[in-house]
């Protein structure tokens, strides 16, 4: 069944502490005008770190639209896109202050990121690995503690008309068969 979650102008908050805030497996979904925060405690963050962390939004074989949201996670990635049937459109969204990657495209997950602000993440602003494929358009990726964009282990990224600046490591880092 198609899902539609739309906040009003005040951007209500969905906050979670352990298994992620939103897991999208519906074929189509619209997530609009929400603040989504994975906010785990100290001990939970240590435990979940070994499981690749807690993603605020996890997209599994789905094609959602995420529009006008604010996403953060102090226990993992902001958004994780996984599965060959995944093709989200993420636009007008701020992804920031994540303990891992801002957005991770993995396990053949693909998608389009347009007009987004991605900043202040501890790992890469955007990471694509294990067959992941991202297109980034008209976006700003800045002030990360590692690479702006990391393409690793067979991943791919197309960047169009975007600004990548002030990251601690490379703006774009491509490695290991990518």
FIKOLZA-1660 file (N, C-alpha, C; in steps of 0.1 Angstrom, whole numbers, plus 5000, padded with zeros to 4 digits):
% residues 178
   i   px   py   pz ch aa at
   1 5008 4988 5000  A  X  N
   1 5000 5000 5000  A  X CA
   1 5009 5012 5000  A  X  C
   2 5005 5022 4992  A  X  N
   2 5013 5035 4992  A  X CA
   2 5011 5043 5005  A  X  C
   3 5021 5049 5010  A  X  N
   3 5021 5056 5022  A  X CA
   3 5024 5071 5020  A  X  C
   4 5017 5080 5028  A  X  N
   4 5019 5094 5027  A  X CA
   4 5020 5099 5041  A  X  C
   5 5032 5104 5045  A  X  N
   5 5034 5111 5058  A  X CA
   5 5038 5125 5056  A  X  C
   6 5029 5135 5059  A  X  N
   6 5031 5149 5056  A  X CA
   6 5029 5157 5069  A  X  C
   7 5040 5164 5072  A  X  N
   7 5039 5173 5084  A  X CA
   7 5034 5187 5079  A  X  C
   8 5029 5195 5089  A  X  N
   8 5025 5208 5086  A  X CA
   8 5037 5218 5085  A  X  C
   9 5035 5230 5085  A  X  N
   9 5046 5240 5083  A  X CA
   9 5056 5240 5095  A  X  C
  10 5051 5235 5107  A  X  N
  10 5060 5235 5118  A  X CA
  10 5070 5223 5118  A  X  C
  11 5069 5214 5108  A  X  N
  11 5077 5203 5107  A  X CA
  11 5078 5194 5120  A  X  C
  12 5067 5187 5123  A  X  N
  12 5067 5179 5135  A  X CA
  12 5079 5169 5135  A  X  C
  13 5083 5164 5147  A  X  N
  13 5094 5156 5149  A  X CA
  13 5090 5141 5151  A  X  C
  14 5097 5132 5144  A  X  N
  14 5096 5118 5147  A  X CA
  14 5109 5115 5153  A  X  C
  15 5110 5110 5165  A  X  N
  15 5122 5107 5172  A  X CA
  15 5122 5092 5176  A  X  C
  16 5133 5086 5175  A  X  N
  16 5134 5072 5179  A  X CA
  16 5147 5070 5187  A  X  C
  17 5148 5059 5194  A  X  N
  17 5159 5056 5202  A  X CA
  17 5167 5044 5199  A  X  C
  18 5161 5034 5191  A  X  N
  18 5169 5022 5189  A  X CA
  18 5169 5016 5175  A  X  C
  19 5158 5013 5169  A  X  N
  19 5158 5006 5156  A  X CA
  19 5156 5015 5144  A  X  C
  20 5157 5028 5146  A  X  N
  20 5155 5037 5135  A  X CA
  20 5141 5042 5135  A  X  C
  21 5139 5054 5130  A  X  N
  21 5127 5061 5131  A  X CA
  21 5117 5057 5120  A  X  C
  22 5121 5056 5108  A  X  N
  22 5112 5052 5097  A  X CA
  22 5119 5042 5088  A  X  C
  23 5112 5031 5086  A  X  N
  23 5117 5020 5077  A  X CA
  23 5106 5020 5066  A  X  C
  24 5111 5022 5053  A  X  N
  24 5102 5023 5042  A  X CA
  24 5104 5011 5033  A  X  C
  25 5093 5002 5033  A  X  N
  25 5093 4991 5024  A  X CA
  25 5082 4991 5014  A  X  C
  26 5073 5000 5016  A  X  N
  26 5062 5002 5006  A  X CA
  26 5067 5005 4992  A  X  C
  27 5060 5000 4982  A  X  N
  27 5065 5003 4968  A  X CA
  27 5067 5018 4966  A  X  C
  28 5057 5026 4970  A  X  N
  28 5057 5040 4969  A  X CA
  28 5054 5047 4982  A  X  C
  29 5060 5058 4985  A  X  N
  29 5058 5065 4998  A  X CA
  29 5061 5079 4996  A  X  C
  30 5055 5088 5003  A  X  N
  30 5058 5102 5003  A  X CA
  30 5060 5106 5018  A  X  C
  31 5072 5112 5021  A  X  N
  31 5076 5117 5034  A  X CA
  31 5079 5131 5032  A  X  C
  32 5071 5140 5038  A  X  N
  32 5073 5154 5035  A  X CA
  32 5071 5163 5048  A  X  C
  33 5080 5173 5049  A  X  N
  33 5080 5183 5060  A  X CA
  33 5080 5177 5074  A  X  C
  34 5089 5168 5076  A  X  N
  34 5091 5162 5089  A  X CA
  34 5105 5163 5094  A  X  C
  35 5107 5164 5107  A  X  N
  35 5120 5163 5113  A  X CA
  35 5122 5149 5118  A  X  C
  36 5132 5142 5114  A  X  N
  36 5134 5128 5117  A  X CA
  36 5147 5127 5124  A  X  C
  37 5147 5123 5137  A  X  N
  37 5159 5122 5146  A  X CA
  37 5161 5109 5152  A  X  C
  38 5171 5102 5149  A  X  N
  38 5175 5090 5157  A  X CA
  38 5184 5095 5168  A  X  C
  39 5179 5093 5180  A  X  N
  39 5186 5099 5192  A  X CA
  39 5188 5088 5202  A  X  C
  40 5199 5081 5201  A  X  N
  40 5201 5070 5210  A  X CA
  40 5210 5074 5221  A  X  C
  41 5208 5067 5232  A  X  N
  41 5216 5070 5244  A  X CA
  41 5231 5065 5242  A  X  C
  42 5239 5068 5252  A  X  N
  42 5253 5065 5251  A  X CA
  42 5256 5050 5250  A  X  C
  43 5250 5041 5258  A  X  N
  43 5253 5027 5258  A  X CA
  43 5247 5021 5245  A  X  C
  44 5235 5025 5241  A  X  N
  44 5229 5020 5229  A  X CA
  44 5238 5024 5217  A  X  C
  45 5244 5035 5217  A  X  N
  45 5252 5040 5205  A  X CA
  45 5264 5031 5204  A  X  C
  46 5270 5026 5215  A  X  N
  46 5281 5017 5215  A  X CA
  46 5277 5004 5209  A  X  C
  47 5266 4998 5214  A  X  N
  47 5261 4985 5209  A  X CA
  47 5258 4986 5194  A  X  C
  48 5250 4996 5190  A  X  N
  48 5246 4997 5176  A  X CA
  48 5257 5001 5167  A  X  C
  49 5268 5006 5171  A  X  N
  49 5279 5010 5163  A  X CA
  49 5284 4997 5156  A  X  C
  50 5284 4986 5163  A  X  N
  50 5289 4973 5157  A  X CA
  50 5279 4967 5147  A  X  C
  51 5267 4972 5146  A  X  N
  51 5257 4968 5137  A  X CA
  51 5255 4978 5126  A  X  C
  52 5265 4987 5124  A  X  N
  52 5265 4998 5114  A  X CA
  52 5255 5009 5118  A  X  C
  53 5252 5009 5131  A  X  N
  53 5245 5021 5136  A  X CA
  53 5230 5020 5134  A  X  C
  54 5223 5030 5139  A  X  N
  54 5209 5032 5138  A  X CA
  54 5206 5043 5127  A  X  C
  55 5200 5039 5117  A  X  N
  55 5196 5049 5106  A  X CA
  55 5183 5056 5110  A  X  C
  56 5183 5069 5108  A  X  N
  56 5170 5076 5110  A  X CA
  56 5160 5072 5100  A  X  C
  57 5164 5070 5088  A  X  N
  57 5155 5065 5077  A  X CA
  57 5161 5054 5070  A  X  C
  58 5155 5043 5069  A  X  N
  58 5160 5031 5061  A  X CA
  58 5150 5028 5050  A  X  C
  59 5155 5028 5038  A  X  N
  59 5147 5026 5026  A  X CA
  59 5151 5012 5020  A  X  C
  60 5142 5003 5020  A  X  N
  60 5145 4989 5015  A  X CA
  60 5136 4986 5003  A  X  C
  61 5141 4984 4992  A  X  N
  61 5134 4981 4980  A  X CA
  61 5121 4989 4978  A  X  C
  62 5123 5002 4979  A  X  N
  62 5112 5011 4978  A  X CA
  62 5115 5023 4969  A  X  C
  63 5105 5031 4965  A  X  N
  63 5107 5042 4957  A  X CA
  63 5101 5055 4962  A  X  C
  64 5104 5059 4975  A  X  N
  64 5098 5070 4981  A  X CA
  64 5102 5083 4976  A  X  C
  65 5094 5093 4979  A  X  N
  65 5098 5107 4978  A  X CA
  65 5100 5113 4992  A  X  C
  66 5112 5118 4995  A  X  N
  66 5115 5124 5008  A  X CA
  66 5117 5139 5004  A  X  C
  67 5108 5148 5009  A  X  N
  67 5109 5162 5005  A  X CA
  67 5107 5171 5016  A  X  C
  68 5116 5181 5017  A  X  N
  68 5115 5191 5028  A  X CA
  68 5117 5187 5042  A  X  C
  69 5124 5176 5044  A  X  N
  69 5126 5171 5057  A  X CA
  69 5140 5175 5063  A  X  C
  70 5141 5172 5076  A  X  N
  70 5154 5174 5083  A  X CA
  70 5157 5161 5089  A  X  C
  71 5169 5155 5087  A  X  N
  71 5172 5142 5091  A  X CA
  71 5186 5142 5099  A  X  C
  72 5186 5136 5111  A  X  N
  72 5199 5134 5118  A  X CA
  72 5199 5121 5126  A  X  C
  73 5211 5116 5129  A  X  N
  73 5212 5104 5137  A  X CA
  73 5224 5105 5146  A  X  C
  74 5223 5104 5159  A  X  N
  74 5235 5104 5167  A  X CA
  74 5240 5090 5169  A  X  C
  75 5233 5080 5163  A  X  N
  75 5237 5066 5164  A  X CA
  75 5240 5059 5152  A  X  C
  76 5240 5066 5140  A  X  N
  76 5243 5059 5127  A  X CA
  76 5242 5069 5116  A  X  C
  77 5237 5063 5104  A  X  N
  77 5235 5071 5092  A  X CA
  77 5222 5079 5093  A  X  C
  78 5221 5089 5085  A  X  N
  78 5209 5096 5084  A  X CA
  78 5199 5088 5076  A  X  C
  79 5202 5085 5063  A  X  N
  79 5194 5077 5054  A  X CA
  79 5202 5066 5048  A  X  C
  80 5197 5054 5049  A  X  N
  80 5203 5042 5042  A  X CA
  80 5193 5037 5031  A  X  C
  81 5199 5036 5019  A  X  N
  81 5191 5031 5008  A  X CA
  81 5197 5017 5004  A  X  C
  82 5189 5007 5004  A  X  N
  82 5194 4994 5002  A  X CA
  82 5184 4985 4993  A  X  C
  83 5189 4977 4985  A  X  N
  83 5181 4968 4977  A  X CA
  83 5180 4973 4963  A  X  C
  84 5180 4964 4953  A  X  N
  84 5181 4967 4939  A  X CA
  84 5168 4974 4934  A  X  C
  85 5157 4972 4941  A  X  N
  85 5144 4979 4937  A  X CA
  85 5143 4993 4944  A  X  C
  86 5153 4997 4951  A  X  N
  86 5152 5010 4957  A  X CA
  86 5156 5021 4947  A  X  C
  87 5148 5032 4947  A  X  N
  87 5151 5043 4939  A  X CA
  87 5144 5056 4944  A  X  C
  88 5148 5060 4956  A  X  N
  88 5142 5072 4962  A  X CA
  88 5146 5085 4955  A  X  C
  89 5137 5095 4957  A  X  N
  89 5140 5108 4953  A  X CA
  89 5141 5116 4966  A  X  C
  90 5152 5121 4969  A  X  N
  90 5154 5129 4982  A  X CA
  90 5157 5143 4978  A  X  C
  91 5148 5152 4981  A  X  N
  91 5150 5166 4977  A  X CA
  91 5146 5176 4988  A  X  C
  92 5152 5188 4987  A  X  N
  92 5150 5199 4996  A  X CA
  92 5151 5194 5011  A  X  C
  93 5160 5186 5013  A  X  N
  93 5162 5180 5027  A  X CA
  93 5176 5183 5032  A  X  C
  94 5176 5185 5045  A  X  N
  94 5189 5187 5053  A  X CA
  94 5192 5174 5060  A  X  C
  95 5204 5169 5058  A  X  N
  95 5209 5157 5064  A  X CA
  95 5221 5161 5071  A  X  C
  96 5221 5160 5085  A  X  N
  96 5232 5166 5092  A  X CA
  96 5235 5159 5106  A  X  C
  97 5247 5161 5111  A  X  N
  97 5251 5156 5124  A  X CA
  97 5248 5141 5126  A  X  C
  98 5251 5133 5116  A  X  N
  98 5250 5119 5118  A  X CA
  98 5263 5113 5122  A  X  C
  99 5262 5102 5131  A  X  N
  99 5273 5096 5136  A  X CA
  99 5281 5088 5126  A  X  C
 100 5274 5084 5115  A  X  N
 100 5281 5077 5104  A  X CA
 100 5279 5086 5091  A  X  C
 101 5275 5080 5080  A  X  N
 101 5273 5087 5068  A  X CA
 101 5260 5095 5068  A  X  C
 102 5260 5106 5061  A  X  N
 102 5247 5113 5059  A  X CA
 102 5237 5105 5052  A  X  C
 103 5241 5100 5039  A  X  N
 103 5233 5091 5031  A  X CA
 103 5242 5080 5027  A  X  C
 104 5237 5067 5028  A  X  N
 104 5244 5056 5024  A  X CA
 104 5236 5048 5013  A  X  C
 105 5242 5047 5001  A  X  N
 105 5236 5038 4991  A  X CA
 105 5244 5025 4991  A  X  C
 106 5237 5014 4993  A  X  N
 106 5244 5001 4994  A  X CA
 106 5236 4990 4989  A  X  C
 107 5242 4978 4987  A  X  N
 107 5235 4966 4983  A  X CA
 107 5226 4969 4971  A  X  C
 108 5232 4976 4961  A  X  N
 108 5225 4979 4948  A  X CA
 108 5214 4990 4949  A  X  C
 109 5213 4996 4961  A  X  N
 109 5203 5007 4962  A  X CA
 109 5208 5019 4954  A  X  C
 110 5198 5025 4948  A  X  N
 110 5201 5037 4940  A  X CA
 110 5191 5048 4942  A  X  C
 111 5194 5060 4938  A  X  N
 111 5185 5071 4941  A  X CA
 111 5190 5084 4936  A  X  C
 112 5182 5095 4937  A  X  N
 112 5185 5108 4932  A  X CA
 112 5184 5117 4944  A  X  C
 113 5194 5126 4946  A  X  N
 113 5195 5136 4957  A  X CA
 113 5195 5149 4950  A  X  C
 114 5185 5158 4953  A  X  N
 114 5184 5170 4946  A  X CA
 114 5181 5182 4956  A  X  C
 115 5189 5193 4954  A  X  N
 115 5186 5205 4962  A  X CA
 115 5187 5202 4977  A  X  C
 116 5197 5194 4982  A  X  N
 116 5198 5190 4996  A  X CA
 116 5210 5197 5002  A  X  C
 117 5210 5198 5015  A  X  N
 117 5221 5203 5023  A  X CA
 117 5226 5191 5032  A  X  C
 118 5238 5187 5030  A  X  N
 118 5244 5175 5037  A  X CA
 118 5256 5180 5044  A  X  C
 119 5256 5181 5057  A  X  N
 119 5267 5187 5065  A  X CA
 119 5269 5181 5079  A  X  C
 120 5281 5183 5084  A  X  N
 120 5284 5180 5098  A  X CA
 120 5283 5165 5101  A  X  C
 121 5285 5156 5092  A  X  N
 121 5284 5142 5095  A  X CA
 121 5298 5136 5098  A  X  C
 122 5299 5126 5107  A  X  N
 122 5312 5121 5111  A  X CA
 122 5319 5113 5101  A  X  C
 123 5311 5106 5092  A  X  N
 123 5317 5099 5081  A  X CA
 123 5314 5106 5068  A  X  C
 124 5313 5100 5057  A  X  N
 124 5311 5107 5044  A  X CA
 124 5297 5113 5044  A  X  C
 125 5296 5125 5037  A  X  N
 125 5283 5131 5035  A  X CA
 125 5274 5122 5027  A  X  C
 126 5279 5116 5016  A  X  N
 126 5272 5106 5008  A  X CA
 126 5282 5095 5006  A  X  C
 127 5278 5082 5008  A  X  N
 127 5286 5071 5005  A  X CA
 127 5278 5061 4996  A  X  C
 128 5285 5056 4986  A  X  N
 128 5279 5046 4977  A  X CA
 128 5289 5034 4977  A  X  C
 129 5284 5022 4981  A  X  N
 129 5292 5010 4980  A  X CA
 129 5284 4998 4977  A  X  C
 130 5291 4987 4974  A  X  N
 130 5284 4974 4971  A  X CA
 130 5273 4975 4961  A  X  C
 131 5277 4981 4950  A  X  N
 131 5267 4983 4939  A  X CA
 131 5257 4994 4940  A  X  C
 132 5259 5002 4950  A  X  N
 132 5250 5014 4952  A  X CA
 132 5253 5024 4941  A  X  C
 133 5243 5032 4937  A  X  N
 133 5244 5042 4926  A  X CA
 133 5236 5054 4929  A  X  C
 134 5243 5065 4931  A  X  N
 134 5236 5078 4935  A  X CA
 134 5238 5088 4925  A  X  C
 135 5228 5097 4922  A  X  N
 135 5229 5109 4914  A  X CA
 135 5226 5120 4923  A  X  C
 136 5236 5130 4924  A  X  N
 136 5235 5141 4933  A  X CA
 136 5234 5154 4924  A  X  C
 137 5224 5161 4926  A  X  N
 137 5222 5173 4918  A  X CA
 137 5219 5186 4926  A  X  C
 138 5225 5197 4923  A  X  N
 138 5222 5210 4929  A  X CA
 138 5222 5209 4944  A  X  C
 139 5232 5202 4950  A  X  N
 139 5232 5200 4964  A  X CA
 139 5245 5205 4970  A  X  C
 140 5246 5207 4983  A  X  N
 140 5258 5212 4990  A  X CA
 140 5261 5201 5000  A  X  C
 141 5274 5197 4999  A  X  N
 141 5279 5187 5009  A  X CA
 141 5292 5193 5015  A  X  C
 142 5291 5196 5028  A  X  N
 142 5301 5204 5034  A  X CA
 142 5303 5200 5049  A  X  C
 143 5314 5205 5054  A  X  N
 143 5318 5204 5068  A  X CA
 143 5317 5190 5074  A  X  C
 144 5320 5180 5066  A  X  N
 144 5320 5166 5072  A  X CA
 144 5334 5163 5078  A  X  C
 145 5334 5153 5087  A  X  N
 145 5346 5149 5094  A  X CA
 145 5355 5140 5086  A  X  C
 146 5349 5135 5074  A  X  N
 146 5357 5127 5065  A  X CA
 146 5355 5132 5051  A  X  C
 147 5352 5123 5041  A  X  N
 147 5350 5127 5027  A  X CA
 147 5337 5133 5025  A  X  C
 148 5336 5142 5016  A  X  N
 148 5323 5147 5012  A  X CA
 148 5315 5136 5005  A  X  C
 149 5321 5130 4995  A  X  N
 149 5315 5118 4989  A  X CA
 149 5325 5107 4988  A  X  C
 150 5321 5095 4993  A  X  N
 150 5330 5083 4992  A  X CA
 150 5323 5073 4984  A  X  C
 151 5330 5069 4973  A  X  N
 151 5326 5058 4964  A  X CA
 151 5335 5046 4966  A  X  C
 152 5329 5035 4971  A  X  N
 152 5338 5024 4976  A  X CA
 152 5332 5011 4971  A  X  C
 153 5340 5001 4969  A  X  N
 153 5337 4987 4967  A  X CA
 153 5325 4985 4957  A  X  C
 154 5328 4990 4944  A  X  N
 154 5318 4988 4934  A  X CA
 154 5307 4997 4933  A  X  C
 155 5307 5008 4941  A  X  N
 155 5297 5018 4941  A  X CA
 155 5299 5028 4929  A  X  C
 156 5289 5037 4927  A  X  N
 156 5290 5047 4916  A  X CA
 156 5282 5059 4921  A  X  C
 157 5287 5071 4916  A  X  N
 157 5280 5083 4919  A  X CA
 157 5282 5093 4907  A  X  C
 158 5271 5099 4904  A  X  N
 158 5271 5110 4894  A  X CA
 158 5268 5123 4901  A  X  C
 159 5277 5133 4899  A  X  N
 159 5275 5146 4906  A  X CA
 159 5272 5157 4895  A  X  C
 160 5262 5164 4897  A  X  N
 160 5258 5175 4887  A  X CA
 160 5256 5188 4895  A  X  C
 161 5263 5198 4891  A  X  N
 161 5260 5212 4896  A  X CA
 161 5259 5213 4911  A  X  C
 162 5268 5207 4918  A  X  N
 162 5268 5206 4933  A  X CA
 162 5281 5212 4939  A  X  C
 163 5280 5217 4951  A  X  N
 163 5292 5222 4958  A  X CA
 163 5296 5212 4969  A  X  C
 164 5309 5209 4969  A  X  N
 164 5314 5200 4979  A  X CA
 164 5326 5208 4985  A  X  C
 165 5325 5211 4998  A  X  N
 165 5336 5220 5004  A  X CA
 165 5338 5217 5019  A  X  C
 166 5349 5221 5023  A  X  N
 166 5353 5221 5037  A  X CA
 166 5351 5208 5045  A  X  C
 167 5353 5197 5038  A  X  N
 167 5353 5184 5044  A  X CA
 167 5367 5181 5049  A  X  C
 168 5369 5173 5060  A  X  N
 168 5382 5171 5065  A  X CA
 168 5391 5162 5056  A  X  C
 169 5385 5153 5048  A  X  N
 169 5393 5145 5039  A  X CA
 169 5390 5150 5025  A  X  C
 170 5389 5142 5015  A  X  N
 170 5387 5145 5001  A  X CA
 170 5373 5150 4999  A  X  C
 171 5372 5159 4989  A  X  N
 171 5358 5162 4984  A  X CA
 171 5351 5150 4979  A  X  C
 172 5358 5143 4970  A  X  N
 172 5353 5131 4964  A  X CA
 172 5364 5121 4964  A  X  C
 173 5361 5109 4970  A  X  N
 173 5371 5099 4972  A  X CA
 173 5366 5086 4965  A  X  C
 174 5372 5081 4955  A  X  N
 174 5368 5069 4947  A  X CA
 174 5379 5059 4949  A  X  C
 175 5375 5047 4953  A  X  N
 175 5384 5036 4956  A  X CA
 175 5378 5022 4954  A  X  C
 176 5387 5012 4954  A  X  N
 176 5384 4998 4954  A  X CA
 176 5373 4994 4943  A  X  C
 177 5377 4995 4930  A  X  N
 177 5369 4990 4920  A  X CA
 177 5356 4998 4917  A  X  C
 178 5356 5011 4921  A  X  N
 178 5344 5019 4919  A  X CA
 178 5345 5027 4907  A  X  C
% end
